Amino acid sequence: MPRYLEIMEWARTSVFENSPGIEYYVPPREVESLYRRLTYKHVRRLVFLVGSQGSGKTIALYYLNRKLNTLAEKGPRVDGFFTYPNGSQGASKVESLFINKDIEFFLRKSDILSELNYLFFDLPDYPVRGVGRMYRDMDRIMKLWGEYTGDISWVISVQKELFRGHYAFGKGEVVELRRRTAEELHGIYVKRMGDTYPFSDEALLLLGSLSRGICRRFMRYALECSEAYPPFPDWRITADMVRDCITSEVVLRDVDLELSSFLNDYEKLIAVRVLEVLGEVGKLNQKSLAAELEASESSLSRVLRKLVRMGWVMRSRGERNELLVSLA
């Protein structure tokens, strides 16, 4: 099978969230830490798993659900959204329940919540201006939470861009899915595909940087480059080819939801160029960066403060006390 078709299949199975490509999932350390907390002591627990779109919230819940059932030595048996103990299709006891983005389904099944040990609920993806709808959904969820007093653990995924303002977020633990580093995404690709082909090491690391740590975006960029440059056995896709294929317009389109929550349109343009330049050079003096972008130092400083707060870039002092900027 041509490599770009393998990448296409990988991307398809990973984005199809009802049955993620779990065999290739590499859980980040915060998901493994959450698993240990869930299994260390079974207590009443409300957890919010927070991450940007495409950061792996759904597959993390799917992974935790399956691993907890395996731990119970009851082998997963999937029937719709329900996971039953092996061989107990008619049993009344349900070990855990995974619901993917369907809040009405969740509310209709509220009669079995007292039978659960664990509930994993993947909230729908809301638009930036859909925070009111999310708050209404959270009101309904928290009403149910207040009706059950048993030792049940609920883990609910929430978009990072909308994780603000609701009283529920102060009542539970918060686990934030960090962005994967370019090196981690490189390693995930090699684990899945066996090597970096059809990319050079530099090109694959650049894809990881351009995707801003979002695994789903990284896979899509890899697919777009593979389709644009059909591979031959004796050559590789280079970093320059990646830059020609994944332009700043493509990056702006893909990070628009994340940036729109804290930047205006002009600041978004500066932010994308900042990410593009730093992805190429690694670290740069802030004054030199302003000159490269043809932006005022005050505008750049304002954008950088917001990017630092969001964990996208870092600022540090150099040997001459100059302000240096690099990707986080």
Summary of the structure (lengths in Angstrom):
residues: 328
radius of gyration: 21.9
end to end distance: 36.7
largest distance: 71.7
contacts: 1000
relative contact order: 0.11
helix: 54%
strand: 15%
